[in-house]
Amino acid sequence: MLLLFLQFAARHGIDPERLHAVLLVAGGEHWLGSDAIWRAATRLRWPWRALAQIRWFPRSLREWVYGFIARHRPRRESDHA
């Protein structure tokens, strides 16, 4: 699985060492950050599907909120190593 990701990253110019966002790959396309979140949410059950409504907010606002949540989320012990 890791090899497939590395091949995909190389093909699409994504640096795996610098990837600090959610990456969604579907149907030969890929999305990062808040775009990946709302697209993935469209495939979930209620109430998580409601997250798909963030697509109507400006991308700059979505990415700011996404970054804020990422910076303030609880960390696992392994994340500090």
Protein Blocks (a to p, Z undefined) as FASTA:
>chain_A
ZZmmmmmmmmnopafklmccdcddeehiacehjllmmmmmmmpccfklmmmmmmmpcfkl
mmmmmmmmmmmgccdfklmZZ
